[in-house]
Amino acid sequence: MESVQATKQRFGIIGNDPKLNRAVEKAIQVAPTDISVLVTGESGVGKESIPKIIHSLSHRKHGKYIAVNCGAIPEGTIDSELFGHEKGAFTGATQTRSGYFEVADKGTIFLDEVGELPLTTQVRLLRVLENGEFIKVGSSKVQKTDVRIVAATNVNMFEAIKKEKFREDLYYRLSTVEILLPPLRNRKEDIHLLFRKFASDFATKYKMPTIRLSDEAVILLEKYHWSGNIRQLRNIAEQISVLEQNRIITAASLHGYLPNMGNNLPAVISSDKKESNFSNEREILYKVLFDMKSDLNDLKKLTMELMQNGNNQQVQKDNEGLIQKIYQEKEELHFEKPVRKPTSEVFEIQPQTTIQRAEDDKYHFAEEIEEEETLSLHDKELELIKKSLERHRGKRKAAAEELGISERTLYRKIKQYDL
């Protein structure tokens, strides 16, 4: 088995970070097998090096190695690119075309940014992983292929699975072995080493003296966040090599090439989302409507009290909690009689209003709102209650808090809907 150091020299991997060495070691160990490998890490950390190591050290090294950027291929043509198509399968298909899985038979396919694959393509890929079979677009003939698949992604796969953007079964098929490459900011000792390597390469490329960093510039380089990782470091080294006249780079000169330097203040971001946060916009809309319906019913109740009881002071006192709930204590309702007109009231409603004929009362339609709910709020209310109970595994107290109602009200609704 080839040593880690020899492999790094062979493939131009710079650095001595323990996590980087472990990633290369795992690639060497799995190379002789046909196990599917998933390479994870942030964008720009050099994930494309691992599939090359695996292919070169495997028994497939004499077969074809094809790298496919799944995020760069349009959704409408990716099936055709991967699996091929028959003549006339779609507009523009003037001849039969072989896909990457057919061309790379007995070889290796590297699927970069596999997390960007459409769900329909994920189903086809799962079949290839399970039994090596695929069907061309526009064909009914099943074809076989013997391909080693190595995938890479910078997406948090568990979040993608949770949001139903990536199939869980496909993830476990791809990640038989998972290799994680660390971000550059966690490889402090390797940053200056990589910069010197890039500076030397660009000096040779552009036929100019090699740039060097002062001690203060080295410290500044190592403190920078490097959100773009090795790719960003390489670009900055190239910029400085071309633009700077002085070959000794000071911290002040380097500072001008580092974007957002000085703004990298730590931010506390909670990764634990409350289960009450609805991720689906439709559910949020229905919850808002559900709350509005509840407020409307409270307003109807208050209005009915005013209509039936002329003593507004007593009504205000009896319904103090309800008034505060409706108006969120932002407004104060005063049902007192005005000074100038002691006989008038704010909500002056004659008792005979309750027995007016519907056709004479211009507000008679107000009570018919509940019958004209085009959004089927009862169904959505039932759906929200079911989902909340499922999320909290039947715990009524937690579900009631999520829905913004009392536990007693939730219990009544459970009995109402026979849940």
Number of C-alpha atoms within 10 A of each C-alpha: 7 10 10 17 15 11 17 19 10 10 12 10 18 15 18 14 15 11 16 19 17 15 18 24 18 17 26 22 14 16 23 16 13 17 16 20 25 27 26 22 18 19 18 18 19 16 22 17 16 26 26 21 19 26 26 17 20 21 15 21 17 11 17 16 23 16 17 18 14 23 16 11 14 12 15 9 12 18 23 21 20 22 23 23 23 18 15 13 16 12 7 8 14 11 10 15 17 15 18 20 27 20 19 18 18 19 23 28 23 24 23 24 20 24 24 20 22 18 14 10 14 20 13 16 23 19 14 21 19 10 11 16 17 23 18 23 23 16 12 10 9 9 13 14 18 18 25 26 23 27 27 27 20 18 16 12 18 14 11 15 15 11 12 11 16 21 19 14 12 16 18 13 17 22 18 12 17 18 23 19 20 19 22 25 18 15 17 17 14 16 23 19 14 18 22 16 14 21 23 18 16 22 17 12 9 12 9 13 14 17 22 18 19 13 12 13 20 18 14 17 21 18 14 19 16 20 15 17 20 20 15 17 22 17 14 17 22 18 14 19 25 13 8 13 10 13 14 13 21 17 16 11 15 20 17 10 14 17 10 11 14 9 7 10 7 6 6 6 6 7 6 6 8 9 13 15 10 15 10 9 9 10 15 14 12 18 19 12 16 18 16 12 14 14 16 15 13 16 15 14 14 16 14 12 17 20 19 15 15 16 14 20 13 13 16 19 10 12 14 12 11 16 19 14 13 15 12 10 11 9 10 10 13 13 16 15 16 12 8 7 8 9 9 12 16 12 15 14 15 12 13 9 12 13 8 11 10 11 9 9 12 9 9 12 10 9 9 9 9 13 8 8 10 7 10 12 16 12 11 16 19 16 14 20 22 15 14 23 19 12 14 15 11 13 12 19 16 18 26 19 14 20 18 13 14 15 16 12 11 19 14 12 15 15 10 10 12 7 11
